[in-house]
Amino acid sequence: MLIYHNSHDESYRRPFGAAEVSSCVRLRLDATDARSATLRLWHDGQGETLLPMEKEGDLFTVSFKTPENAGLLWYYFLIEGMDGQTYRYGNQADGLGGEGCLYGHEPPSYQITVYRPAEVPAWYKNALVYQIFPDRFRRGEDWAELAARAAHPESWVGPRRVIQQDWDDTPFYTRDETGAG
């Protein structure tokens, strides 16, 4: 059985990325030799919804409306093969989306961020914005010791902090094991 979904490809997930509240999301799954497919959708704070997918040849499609409140949705697919077995297709173990993977157990879910649009102030629409990285300025002789203490203070609770050590490194955003920042 060949199964494929790519959350970064608009032909498989529309819209790509975050979705506005009360909007329509369409998901597709290619599954050769599959009898049926079901979308397992989880809404934080509300629970699980199972949505049967429509079959057209080897392609399964489902559309649903996002909740009225901003939050996170999580999904993966349950596929019934012609052999009667149930297969699970979800996100890769790294949780970064894109092409998925077949699992024999509950897989890591794909995430959809549901947002409520905010009015962009007029002054911001044509503004020039700078992002400043304080760790890139004036380092004293004790900067490595200070950086180590700042990255992991004794009372710190939260995702691991990273202090850039090389001036030429590309800044990046760290996430914890659940994908949160």
Contacts in CASP RR format, 6 or more apart in sequence:
PFRMAT RR
TARGET T0000
AUTHOR 0000-0000-0000
METHOD contacts of the structure
MODEL  1
MLIYHNSHDESYRRPFGAAEVSSCVRLRLDATDARSATLRLWHDGQGETL
LPMEKEGDLFTVSFKTPENAGLLWYYFLIEGMDGQTYRYGNQADGLGGEG
CLYGHEPPSYQITVYRPAEVPAWYKNALVYQIFPDRFRRGEDWAELAARA
AHPESWVGPRRVIQQDWDDTPFYTRDETGAG
1 31 0 8 1.000
1 32 0 8 1.000
1 33 0 8 1.000
1 34 0 8 1.000
1 79 0 8 1.000
1 81 0 8 1.000
1 87 0 8 1.000
2 30 0 8 1.000
2 31 0 8 1.000
2 32 0 8 1.000
2 33 0 8 1.000
3 29 0 8 1.000
3 30 0 8 1.000
3 31 0 8 1.000
3 32 0 8 1.000
3 34 0 8 1.000
3 77 0 8 1.000
3 79 0 8 1.000
3 87 0 8 1.000
3 89 0 8 1.000
3 102 0 8 1.000
4 12 0 8 1.000
4 29 0 8 1.000
4 30 0 8 1.000
4 31 0 8 1.000
4 99 0 8 1.000
4 100 0 8 1.000
5 12 0 8 1.000
5 13 0 8 1.000
5 27 0 8 1.000
5 28 0 8 1.000
5 29 0 8 1.000
5 30 0 8 1.000
5 77 0 8 1.000
5 89 0 8 1.000
5 90 0 8 1.000
5 99 0 8 1.000
5 100 0 8 1.000
6 12 0 8 1.000
6 13 0 8 1.000
6 98 0 8 1.000
6 99 0 8 1.000
6 100 0 8 1.000
7 13 0 8 1.000
7 16 0 8 1.000
7 17 0 8 1.000
7 91 0 8 1.000
7 97 0 8 1.000
7 98 0 8 1.000
7 100 0 8 1.000
7 110 0 8 1.000
8 16 0 8 1.000
8 97 0 8 1.000
8 98 0 8 1.000
9 16 0 8 1.000
9 98 0 8 1.000
10 16 0 8 1.000
11 28 0 8 1.000
12 27 0 8 1.000
12 28 0 8 1.000
12 29 0 8 1.000
13 25 0 8 1.000
13 26 0 8 1.000
13 27 0 8 1.000
13 28 0 8 1.000
13 110 0 8 1.000
14 25 0 8 1.000
14 26 0 8 1.000
15 23 0 8 1.000
15 25 0 8 1.000
17 112 0 8 1.000
17 113 0 8 1.000
18 112 0 8 1.000
18 113 0 8 1.000
18 114 0 8 1.000
18 115 0 8 1.000
19 25 0 8 1.000
19 66 0 8 1.000
19 112 0 8 1.000
19 113 0 8 1.000
19 114 0 8 1.000
19 115 0 8 1.000
20 66 0 8 1.000
20 114 0 8 1.000
20 115 0 8 1.000
20 116 0 8 1.000
20 117 0 8 1.000
21 66 0 8 1.000
21 67 0 8 1.000
21 68 0 8 1.000
21 69 0 8 1.000
21 70 0 8 1.000
21 114 0 8 1.000
21 115 0 8 1.000
21 116 0 8 1.000
22 65 0 8 1.000
22 66 0 8 1.000
22 67 0 8 1.000
22 68 0 8 1.000
23 65 0 8 1.000
23 66 0 8 1.000
24 63 0 8 1.000
24 64 0 8 1.000
24 65 0 8 1.000
24 66 0 8 1.000
25 63 0 8 1.000
25 64 0 8 1.000
25 65 0 8 1.000
25 66 0 8 1.000
25 112 0 8 1.000
26 61 0 8 1.000
26 62 0 8 1.000
26 63 0 8 1.000
27 39 0 8 1.000
27 53 0 8 1.000
27 61 0 8 1.000
27 62 0 8 1.000
27 63 0 8 1.000
27 75 0 8 1.000
28 59 0 8 1.000
28 60 0 8 1.000
28 61 0 8 1.000
29 37 0 8 1.000
29 53 0 8 1.000
29 59 0 8 1.000
29 60 0 8 1.000
29 61 0 8 1.000
29 77 0 8 1.000
29 79 0 8 1.000
29 89 0 8 1.000
30 58 0 8 1.000
30 59 0 8 1.000
30 60 0 8 1.000
31 37 0 8 1.000
31 58 0 8 1.000
31 60 0 8 1.000
31 77 0 8 1.000
31 79 0 8 1.000
31 89 0 8 1.000
32 58 0 8 1.000
33 81 0 8 1.000
33 82 0 8 1.000
34 55 0 8 1.000
34 58 0 8 1.000
34 60 0 8 1.000
34 79 0 8 1.000
34 80 0 8 1.000
34 81 0 8 1.000
34 82 0 8 1.000
35 80 0 8 1.000
35 81 0 8 1.000
35 82 0 8 1.000
35 84 0 8 1.000
36 52 0 8 1.000
36 53 0 8 1.000
36 55 0 8 1.000
36 60 0 8 1.000
36 79 0 8 1.000
36 80 0 8 1.000
36 81 0 8 1.000
37 52 0 8 1.000
37 53 0 8 1.000
37 55 0 8 1.000
37 60 0 8 1.000
37 77 0 8 1.000
37 78 0 8 1.000
37 79 0 8 1.000
37 80 0 8 1.000
38 50 0 8 1.000
38 51 0 8 1.000
38 52 0 8 1.000
38 53 0 8 1.000
38 77 0 8 1.000
38 78 0 8 1.000
38 79 0 8 1.000
38 80 0 8 1.000
39 50 0 8 1.000
39 51 0 8 1.000
39 52 0 8 1.000
39 53 0 8 1.000
39 62 0 8 1.000
39 64 0 8 1.000
39 75 0 8 1.000
39 77 0 8 1.000
39 78 0 8 1.000
40 48 0 8 1.000
40 49 0 8 1.000
40 50 0 8 1.000
40 75 0 8 1.000
40 76 0 8 1.000
40 77 0 8 1.000
40 78 0 8 1.000
41 48 0 8 1.000
41 49 0 8 1.000
41 50 0 8 1.000
41 51 0 8 1.000
41 64 0 8 1.000
41 73 0 8 1.000
41 74 0 8 1.000
41 75 0 8 1.000
42 48 0 8 1.000
42 49 0 8 1.000
42 73 0 8 1.000
42 74 0 8 1.000
42 75 0 8 1.000
42 109 0 8 1.000
43 49 0 8 1.000
43 67 0 8 1.000
43 71 0 8 1.000
43 72 0 8 1.000
43 73 0 8 1.000
44 71 0 8 1.000
44 72 0 8 1.000
44 73 0 8 1.000
44 74 0 8 1.000
46 67 0 8 1.000
50 78 0 8 1.000
51 62 0 8 1.000
51 64 0 8 1.000
52 62 0 8 1.000
53 60 0 8 1.000
53 61 0 8 1.000
53 62 0 8 1.000
53 77 0 8 1.000
54 60 0 8 1.000
54 61 0 8 1.000
54 62 0 8 1.000
60 77 0 8 1.000
66 73 0 8 1.000
66 112 0 8 1.000
66 114 0 8 1.000
67 73 0 8 1.000
67 114 0 8 1.000
69 114 0 8 1.000
69 116 0 8 1.000
70 114 0 8 1.000
70 115 0 8 1.000
70 116 0 8 1.000
71 113 0 8 1.000
71 114 0 8 1.000
71 115 0 8 1.000
72 111 0 8 1.000
72 112 0 8 1.000
72 113 0 8 1.000
72 114 0 8 1.000
73 111 0 8 1.000
73 112 0 8 1.000
73 114 0 8 1.000
74 109 0 8 1.000
74 110 0 8 1.000
74 111 0 8 1.000
74 112 0 8 1.000
75 109 0 8 1.000
75 110 0 8 1.000
75 112 0 8 1.000
76 88 0 8 1.000
76 89 0 8 1.000
76 90 0 8 1.000
76 91 0 8 1.000
76 106 0 8 1.000
76 107 0 8 1.000
76 108 0 8 1.000
76 109 0 8 1.000
76 110 0 8 1.000
77 88 0 8 1.000
77 89 0 8 1.000
77 90 0 8 1.000
78 86 0 8 1.000
78 87 0 8 1.000
78 88 0 8 1.000
79 86 0 8 1.000
79 87 0 8 1.000
79 88 0 8 1.000
79 89 0 8 1.000
80 86 0 8 1.000
80 87 0 8 1.000
81 87 0 8 1.000
87 102 0 8 1.000
87 103 0 8 1.000
87 104 0 8 1.000
88 102 0 8 1.000
88 103 0 8 1.000
88 104 0 8 1.000
88 105 0 8 1.000
88 106 0 8 1.000
88 107 0 8 1.000
89 100 0 8 1.000
89 101 0 8 1.000
89 102 0 8 1.000
89 103 0 8 1.000
89 107 0 8 1.000
90 100 0 8 1.000
90 101 0 8 1.000
90 103 0 8 1.000
90 107 0 8 1.000
90 108 0 8 1.000
90 109 0 8 1.000
90 110 0 8 1.000
91 97 0 8 1.000
91 98 0 8 1.000
91 100 0 8 1.000
91 101 0 8 1.000
91 107 0 8 1.000
91 108 0 8 1.000
91 109 0 8 1.000
91 110 0 8 1.000
91 111 0 8 1.000
92 98 0 8 1.000
92 99 0 8 1.000
92 100 0 8 1.000
92 101 0 8 1.000
92 108 0 8 1.000
93 101 0 8 1.000
93 108 0 8 1.000
95 108 0 8 1.000
95 111 0 8 1.000
95 179 0 8 1.000
97 110 0 8 1.000
97 111 0 8 1.000
101 107 0 8 1.000
133 164 0 8 1.000
133 171 0 8 1.000
135 147 0 8 1.000
135 163 0 8 1.000
135 164 0 8 1.000
136 164 0 8 1.000
136 167 0 8 1.000
144 165 0 8 1.000
147 163 0 8 1.000
147 165 0 8 1.000
148 163 0 8 1.000
150 161 0 8 1.000
150 163 0 8 1.000
151 160 0 8 1.000
151 161 0 8 1.000
151 162 0 8 1.000
151 163 0 8 1.000
152 160 0 8 1.000
152 161 0 8 1.000
158 176 0 8 1.000
159 174 0 8 1.000
159 175 0 8 1.000
159 176 0 8 1.000
159 180 0 8 1.000
159 181 0 8 1.000
160 174 0 8 1.000
160 176 0 8 1.000
161 174 0 8 1.000
162 172 0 8 1.000
162 174 0 8 1.000
164 171 0 8 1.000
173 181 0 8 1.000
174 181 0 8 1.000
175 181 0 8 1.000
END
